[in-house]
Amino acid sequence: KMTDRLGEDHARARRLADGLRQNDCIVLDEGTPATNMVFFNLAPHARLSAPQICDRLEPEGILVSDSGERRFRLVTHYWIDDAGVDRTVAAFAKVLH
């Protein structure tokens, strides 16, 4: 059942990457997303660390985990809808600026 809807997850990952790409504090990996995963680092001028950003996103209703001091891996799946993608992009923009 879930494999039948993977295309939706991949499309949402592209939408997420496109939104995050507009933020100058985020540097997406080349070619991301290839699947439903979006990989990126914080730009050198970003003032906060990834763990600090995770802490500040939580009150915004966005639960993410860092993959290092300045690295993230975000995954879209069946619990993530278009509104969730939009909220995530907006929350990263709020926290990083």
DSSP file (Angstrom, degrees, kcal/mol; ACC not computed):
  #  RESIDUE AA STRUCTURE BP1 BP2  ACC     N-H-->O    O-->H-N    N-H-->O    O-->H-N    TCO  KAPPA ALPHA  PHI   PSI    X-CA   Y-CA   Z-CA
    1    1 A K              0   0    0      0, 0.0     4,-0.4     0, 0.0     3,-0.4   0.000 360.0 360.0 360.0 -44.4    0.0    0.0    0.0
    2    2 A M    >   +     0   0    0      1,-0.2     3,-1.3     2,-0.2     4,-0.2   0.858 360.0  58.4 -70.4 -34.7    2.7    2.5    0.9
    3    3 A T  G >  S+     0   0    0      1,-0.3     3,-1.0     2,-0.2     4,-0.3   0.808  96.8  64.4 -66.1 -25.6    4.8    1.8   -2.1
    4    4 A D  G 3  S+     0   0    0     -3,-0.4    -1,-0.3     1,-0.2     3,-0.2   0.721 107.8  40.8 -67.4 -19.9    1.8    2.8   -4.3
    5    5 A R  G X> S+     0   0    0     -3,-1.3     4,-1.2    -4,-0.4     3,-1.1   0.252  77.9 108.0-114.1  12.8    2.0    6.4   -2.9
    6    6 A L  H <> S+     0   0    0     -3,-1.0     4,-2.4     1,-0.3     5,-0.2   0.826  72.7  66.1 -58.4 -31.8    5.8    6.9   -2.8
    7    7 A G  H 3> S+     0   0    0     -4,-0.3     4,-2.3     1,-0.2    -1,-0.3   0.863  98.0  53.4 -58.0 -36.2    5.5    9.3   -5.8
    8    8 A E  H <> S+     0   0    0     -3,-1.1     4,-2.3     2,-0.2    -1,-0.2   0.915 108.6  48.9 -64.1 -43.4    3.6   11.7   -3.4
    9    9 A D  H  X S+     0   0    0     -4,-1.2     4,-2.1     1,-0.2    -2,-0.2   0.900 111.6  49.3 -63.2 -41.0    6.4   11.6   -0.9
   10   10 A H  H  X S+     0   0    0     -4,-2.4     4,-2.0     2,-0.2    -1,-0.2   0.903 110.8  49.9 -66.3 -41.0    9.0   12.3   -3.6
   11   11 A A  H  X S+     0   0    0     -4,-2.3     4,-2.2     1,-0.2    -2,-0.2   0.897 111.3  48.9 -64.1 -40.5    6.9   15.2   -5.0
   12   12 A R  H  X S+     0   0    0     -4,-2.3     4,-2.8     2,-0.2    -1,-0.2   0.864 107.9  54.5 -68.6 -34.5    6.6   16.6   -1.4
   13   13 A A  H  X S+     0   0    0     -4,-2.1     4,-2.8     2,-0.2    -1,-0.2   0.903 108.8  48.6 -64.4 -39.8   10.3   16.3   -1.0
   14   14 A R  H  X S+     0   0    0     -4,-2.0     4,-2.7     2,-0.2    -2,-0.2   0.914 112.1  49.0 -64.3 -41.8   10.9   18.3   -4.1
   15   15 A R  H  X S+     0   0    0     -4,-2.2     4,-2.1     2,-0.2    -2,-0.2   0.909 112.3  48.5 -63.4 -42.3    8.5   20.9   -2.9
   16   16 A L  H  X S+     0   0    0     -4,-2.8     4,-2.7     2,-0.2     5,-0.2   0.936 112.4  47.8 -62.2 -47.8   10.2   21.0    0.5
   17   17 A A  H  X S+     0   0    0     -4,-2.8     4,-2.4     1,-0.2    -2,-0.2   0.911 110.4  52.1 -61.0 -43.1   13.7   21.3   -1.2
   18   18 A D  H  X S+     0   0    0     -4,-2.7     4,-0.5     1,-0.2    -1,-0.2   0.898 112.4  46.0 -61.3 -40.3   12.4   24.1   -3.5
   19   19 A G  H >< S+     0   0    0     -4,-2.1     3,-1.0     1,-0.2    -2,-0.2   0.929 114.5  45.9 -67.8 -45.3   11.1   26.0   -0.5
   20   20 A L  H >< S+     0   0    0     -4,-2.7     3,-2.0     1,-0.2     6,-0.2   0.827 101.2  68.1 -66.9 -31.2   14.2   25.6    1.6
   21   21 A R  H 3< S+     0   0    0     -4,-2.4    -1,-0.2     1,-0.3    -2,-0.2   0.746  90.4  64.1 -59.9 -24.0   16.4   26.5   -1.3
   22   22 A Q  T << S+     0   0    0     -3,-1.0     2,-0.6    -4,-0.5    -1,-0.3   0.614  84.6  88.8 -75.4 -12.5   15.0   30.1   -1.0
   23   23 A N    X   -     0   0    0     -3,-2.0     3,-1.8    -4,-0.2    70,-0.0  -0.783  68.3-153.6 -92.5 119.4   16.6   30.4    2.4
   24   24 A D  T 3  S+     0   0    0     -2,-0.6    21,-0.2     1,-0.3    -1,-0.1   0.557  92.4  63.7 -73.1  -5.3   20.1   31.8    2.1
   25   25 A C  T 3  S+     0   0    0     20,-0.1    18,-2.6    17,-0.1     2,-0.4   0.441  94.7  74.2 -91.0  -1.6   21.1   30.1    5.4
   26   26 A I  E <   -A   42   0A   0     -3,-1.8     2,-0.6    16,-0.3    16,-0.2  -0.942  58.8-168.8-118.1 132.7   20.5   26.6    3.9
   27   27 A V  E     -A   41   0A   0     14,-2.9    14,-2.4    -2,-0.4     2,-0.1  -0.926  16.9-150.2-121.3 103.9   22.7   24.9    1.4
   28   28 A L  E     -A   40   0A   0     -2,-0.6    12,-0.3    12,-0.2     3,-0.1  -0.422  25.3-103.0 -72.7 146.6   21.1   21.8   -0.1
   29   29 A D    >   -     0   0    0     10,-2.4     3,-2.0     1,-0.1    10,-0.1  -0.362  49.6 -88.6 -62.3 147.2   23.2   18.9   -1.3
   30   30 A E  T 3  S+     0   0    0      1,-0.3    -1,-0.1    -3,-0.1     9,-0.0  -0.383 113.0  11.2 -57.5 130.0   23.8   18.7   -5.0
   31   31 A G  T 3  S-     0   0    0      1,-0.3    -1,-0.3    -2,-0.1    -2,-0.1   0.448  95.2-179.3  81.2   0.5   21.0   16.7   -6.6
   32   32 A T    <   +     0   0    0     -3,-2.0    -1,-0.3     1,-0.2     6,-0.1  -0.624  54.2  39.8 -80.3 139.6   18.8   16.6   -3.5
   33   33 A P        +     0   0    0      0, 0.0    -1,-0.2     0, 0.0     5,-0.1   0.493  56.3 152.1 -94.5 141.2   16.2   15.3   -3.3
   34   34 A A  S    S-     0   0    0      3,-0.4     2,-0.1    -2,-0.0    -2,-0.1   0.642  83.2  -1.0 -94.7 -21.2   16.7   12.1   -5.3
   35   35 A T  S    S-     0   0    0      2,-0.6   -22,-0.1   -26,-0.1   -21,-0.1  -0.242 115.5 -52.7-134.7-135.8   14.0   10.3   -3.2
   36   36 A N  S    S+     0   0    0     -2,-0.1    40,-2.6   -23,-0.1     2,-0.4   0.179 107.9  94.2 -97.9  16.3   11.8   11.4   -0.3
   37   37 A M  E     - B   0  75A   0     38,-0.2    -2,-0.6     2,-0.0     2,-0.5  -0.920  57.3-160.4-114.0 135.4   14.9   12.7    1.7
   38   38 A V  E     - B   0  74A   0     36,-3.2    36,-2.8    -2,-0.4     2,-0.4  -0.965  10.9-167.6-115.2 119.9   16.2   16.2    1.6
   39   39 A F  E     + B   0  73A   0     -2,-0.5   -10,-2.4    34,-0.2     2,-0.3  -0.895  18.0 150.3-110.2 134.7   19.8   16.7    2.8
   40   40 A F  E     -AB  28  72A   0     32,-2.0    32,-2.9    -2,-0.4     2,-0.3  -0.996  30.9-141.5-158.8 161.4   21.3   20.1    3.6
   41   41 A N  E     -AB  27  71A   0    -14,-2.4   -14,-2.9    -2,-0.3     2,-0.3  -0.774  33.9-102.9-114.3 162.4   23.9   22.0    5.6
   42   42 A L  E     -A   26   0A   0     28,-2.3   -16,-0.3    -2,-0.3   -17,-0.1  -0.693  41.9-110.4 -82.3 141.0   23.7   25.3    7.3
   43   43 A A    >   -     0   0    0    -18,-2.6     3,-2.0    -2,-0.3    -1,-0.1  -0.312  31.3-106.8 -65.3 155.1   25.5   28.1    5.4
   44   44 A P  T 3  S+     0   0    0      0, 0.0    -1,-0.1     0, 0.0   -19,-0.1   0.817 119.3  54.5 -55.2 -31.8   28.6   29.4    7.1
   45   45 A H  T 3  S+     0   0    0    -21,-0.2     2,-0.2     2,-0.0   -20,-0.1   0.507  76.9 117.1 -85.2  -2.2   26.8   32.7    8.1
   46   46 A A    <   -     0   0    0     -3,-2.0    51,-0.1   -21,-0.1    -4,-0.1  -0.499  56.7-151.8 -65.6 129.2   23.9   30.9    9.8
   47   47 A R        +     0   0    0     49,-0.3     2,-0.2    -2,-0.2    -1,-0.1   0.757  69.1  64.1 -78.5 -25.8   24.1   32.0   13.5
   48   48 A L  S    S-     0   0    0     48,-0.1     2,-0.2     1,-0.1    -2,-0.0  -0.649  76.9-124.5-102.6 155.0   22.5   28.9   15.0
   49   49 A S     >  -     0   0    0     -2,-0.2     4,-2.2     1,-0.1    21,-0.2  -0.470  33.9-105.0 -85.1 166.6   23.7   25.3   15.2
   50   50 A A  H  > S+     0   0    0     19,-3.2     4,-2.5     1,-0.2     5,-0.2   0.916 121.5  51.2 -60.3 -44.8   21.5   22.5   13.9
   51   51 A P  H  > S+     0   0    0      0, 0.0     4,-2.0     0, 0.0    -1,-0.2   0.898 110.0  50.5 -61.2 -37.6   20.6   21.3   17.5
   52   52 A Q  H  > S+     0   0    0      2,-0.2     4,-1.9     1,-0.2    -2,-0.2   0.899 109.8  50.6 -64.4 -39.3   19.6   24.9   18.4
   53   53 A I  H  X S+     0   0    0     -4,-2.2     4,-2.1     2,-0.2     5,-0.2   0.918 107.4  53.3 -64.8 -42.9   17.4   25.1   15.3
   54   54 A C  H  X S+     0   0    0     -4,-2.5     4,-1.5     1,-0.2    10,-0.2   0.921 109.0  49.8 -56.5 -44.4   15.7   21.8   16.3
   55   55 A D  H  < S+     0   0    0     -4,-2.0    -1,-0.2     1,-0.2    -2,-0.2   0.873 113.0  46.1 -62.7 -37.9   14.9   23.2   19.7
   56   56 A R  H  < S+     0   0    0     -4,-1.9     4,-0.3     1,-0.2    -1,-0.2   0.729 109.2  54.8 -80.3 -22.5   13.5   26.4   18.2
   57   57 A L  H ><>S+     0   0    0     -4,-2.1     5,-2.0     1,-0.2     3,-1.1   0.809  92.9  72.1 -76.8 -29.9   11.4   24.6   15.6
   58   58 A E  G ><5S+     0   0    0     -4,-1.5     3,-2.0     1,-0.3    -2,-0.2   0.896  94.4  50.5 -57.7 -45.5    9.7   22.4   18.2
   59   59 A P  G 3 5S+     0   0    0      0, 0.0    -1,-0.3     0, 0.0    -2,-0.1   0.730 105.7  59.4 -64.9 -17.4    7.5   25.2   19.6
   60   60 A E  G < 5S-     0   0    0     -3,-1.1    -2,-0.2    -4,-0.3     3,-0.1   0.443 124.2-107.4 -84.9  -1.2    6.5   26.0   16.0
   61   61 A G  T < 5S+     0   0    0     -3,-2.0     2,-0.6    -4,-0.3    -3,-0.2   0.626  82.1 126.4  84.7  14.2    5.1   22.4   15.8
   62   62 A I      < -     0   0    0     -5,-2.0     2,-0.7    -8,-0.1    -1,-0.2  -0.926  41.7-165.1-110.1 115.3    8.0   21.2   13.6
   63   63 A L        +     0   0    0     -2,-0.6     2,-0.3    -3,-0.1    -8,-0.1  -0.882  24.0 150.4-104.7 110.7    9.8   18.1   14.9
   64   64 A V        -     0   0    0     -2,-0.7     2,-0.4   -10,-0.2    -6,-0.1  -0.917  32.6-142.4-132.6 160.0   13.1   17.5   13.2
   65   65 A S        -     0   0    0      8,-0.3     8,-0.7    -2,-0.3     2,-0.1  -0.944  20.3-125.3-120.1 145.6   16.4   15.9   14.2
   66   66 A D  E     -C   72   0A   0     -2,-0.4     6,-0.2     6,-0.1     3,-0.1  -0.453   2.4-150.6 -83.6 163.5   19.8   17.1   13.2
   67   67 A S  E    S-     0   0A   0      4,-3.1     2,-0.3     1,-0.3     5,-0.2   0.080  77.4 -26.1-116.0  18.7   22.4   14.9   11.5
   68   68 A G  E >  S-C   71   0A   0      3,-0.6     3,-0.7     1,-0.1    -1,-0.3  -0.913  92.4 -57.0 155.0-179.2   25.3   16.8   12.9
   69   69 A E  T 3  S+     0   0    0     -2,-0.3   -19,-3.2     1,-0.2    -1,-0.1   0.793 135.2   9.4 -61.1 -30.3   26.3   20.2   14.2
   70   70 A R  T 3  S+     0   0    0    -21,-0.2   -28,-2.3   -20,-0.1     2,-0.4   0.023 112.7  93.6-138.7  28.8   25.3   22.0   11.0
   71   71 A R  E <   -BC  41  68A   0     -3,-0.7    -4,-3.1   -30,-0.2    -3,-0.6  -0.952  44.4-172.9-133.6 145.7   23.5   19.2    9.0
   72   72 A F  E     -BC  40  66A   0    -32,-2.9   -32,-2.0    -2,-0.4     2,-0.4  -0.953  13.1-165.7-133.6 153.0   20.0   18.0    8.5
   73   73 A R  E     -B   39   0A   0     -8,-0.7     2,-0.4    -2,-0.3    -8,-0.3  -0.944  16.2-170.9-133.9 115.0   18.2   15.2    6.8
   74   74 A L  E     -B   38   0A   0    -36,-2.8   -36,-3.2    -2,-0.4     2,-0.4  -0.886   3.9-161.2-108.5 140.1   14.4   15.7    6.4
   75   75 A V  E     -B   37   0A   0     -2,-0.4     2,-0.4   -38,-0.2   -38,-0.2  -0.973   7.3-149.5-125.6 130.2   12.2   12.9    5.2
   76   76 A T        +     0   0    0    -40,-2.6     2,-0.3    -2,-0.4   -67,-0.1  -0.775  30.7 153.2 -93.9 144.6    8.7   13.1    3.7
   77   77 A H    >   -     0   0    0     -2,-0.4     3,-2.3   -69,-0.1   -71,-0.0  -0.857  60.3 -64.7-155.6-172.9    6.3   10.2    4.4
   78   78 A Y  T 3  S+     0   0    0      1,-0.3    -2,-0.0    -2,-0.3   -72,-0.0   0.657 126.6  57.0 -64.3 -16.5    2.6    9.5    4.6
   79   79 A W  T 3  S+     0   0    0      2,-0.0     2,-0.6     1,-0.0    -1,-0.3   0.588  92.9  82.1 -85.2 -10.5    2.1   11.7    7.7
   80   80 A I    <   +     0   0    0     -3,-2.3     2,-0.2     4,-0.1   -68,-0.1  -0.852  60.2 179.2-102.0 119.6    3.5   14.7    5.9
   81   81 A D     >  -     0   0    0     -2,-0.6     4,-1.9    -5,-0.0     3,-0.2  -0.495  47.0 -89.5-107.5-178.7    1.0   16.6    3.7
   82   82 A D  H  > S+     0   0    0      1,-0.2     4,-2.4     2,-0.2     5,-0.2   0.888 127.2  53.4 -59.9 -40.4    1.4   19.8    1.6
   83   83 A A  H  > S+     0   0    0      1,-0.2     4,-2.5     2,-0.2    -1,-0.2   0.880 106.8  52.9 -62.8 -37.2    0.4   22.0    4.5
   84   84 A G  H  > S+     0   0    0      2,-0.2     4,-2.1     1,-0.2    -1,-0.2   0.882 107.7  50.7 -64.6 -38.8    3.1   20.3    6.6
   85   85 A V  H  X S+     0   0    0     -4,-1.9     4,-2.3     2,-0.2    -2,-0.2   0.938 111.7  47.7 -62.6 -46.5    5.7   21.1    3.9
   86   86 A D  H  X S+     0   0    0     -4,-2.4     4,-2.4     1,-0.2    -2,-0.2   0.902 111.4  50.2 -62.4 -41.9    4.6   24.7    3.9
   87   87 A R  H  X S+     0   0    0     -4,-2.5     4,-2.5     2,-0.2    -1,-0.2   0.879 110.2  51.3 -63.5 -38.1    4.7   25.0    7.7
   88   88 A T  H  X S+     0   0    0     -4,-2.1     4,-2.4     2,-0.2     5,-0.2   0.934 110.5  46.9 -66.0 -46.4    8.2   23.5    7.7
   89   89 A V  H  X S+     0   0    0     -4,-2.3     4,-2.1     1,-0.2    -2,-0.2   0.932 115.0  47.3 -60.5 -46.0    9.6   25.9    5.1
   90   90 A A  H  X S+     0   0    0     -4,-2.4     4,-2.3     1,-0.2    -2,-0.2   0.887 111.1  51.1 -63.9 -39.7    8.0   28.9    7.0
   91   91 A A  H  X S+     0   0    0     -4,-2.5     4,-2.6     2,-0.2     5,-0.2   0.911 109.3  49.7 -67.1 -42.2    9.3   27.7   10.4
   92   92 A F  H  X S+     0   0    0     -4,-2.4     4,-2.4     1,-0.2    -1,-0.2   0.914 111.4  50.5 -60.7 -41.3   12.9   27.4    9.1
   93   93 A A  H  X S+     0   0    0     -4,-2.1     4,-0.9    -5,-0.2    -2,-0.2   0.916 112.2  46.9 -62.2 -43.0   12.6   30.9    7.6
   94   94 A K  H  < S+     0   0    0     -4,-2.3     3,-0.4     1,-0.2    -2,-0.2   0.928 116.0  43.8 -65.0 -45.8   11.3   32.3   10.9
   95   95 A V  H  < S+     0   0    0     -4,-2.6    -2,-0.2     1,-0.2    -1,-0.2   0.853 115.3  47.4 -70.3 -35.3   14.0   30.5   13.0
   96   96 A L  H  <        0   0    0     -4,-2.4   -49,-0.3    -5,-0.2    -1,-0.2   0.564 360.0 360.0 -88.2  -7.5   16.9   31.3   10.7
   97   97 A H     <        0   0    0     -4,-0.9    -1,-0.2    -3,-0.4    -2,-0.2   0.425 360.0 360.0-126.7 360.0   16.2   35.0   10.2
